Amino acid sequence: MKKLALAAALTVAASTAFAGGVVEPVMEPEVVEAATSSSAGGIIVPLLLLLVVAAAASN
């Protein structure tokens, strides 16, 4: 009878220890934010072009 009680106790302890099973860890993807351009980014090229045209016209 003692062996039966010991076997039942070990079975309960083992089943709770392995209740979840072995699961591989899930890696969440890293969040990468896109590079944001400044609001003046679209006006730099036309201003440089205007500067080059003005320098060429002055010569």
GIVEN-V75322 format. One line per field, one symbol per residue. phi: phi as a letter, one per 20 degrees, with the letter a starting at -180 (. if undefined). psi: psi as a letter, one per 30 degrees, with the letter a starting at -180 (. if undefined). burial: # if it has 9 or more other ideal C-beta (glycine too) atoms within 8 Angstrom, else .. A space follows every 50 residues. Layout:
# GIVEN-V75322
phi->???
psi->???
burial->???
This chain:
# GIVEN-V75322
phi->.ffffffffffffffffdfemecffdeeffedeffeeffefedfffffff ffffffffe
psi->eeeeeeeeeeeeeeefegeflkkkkkkkkkkjkkkkllfgeffeeeeeee eeeeeeff.
burial->.................................................. .........
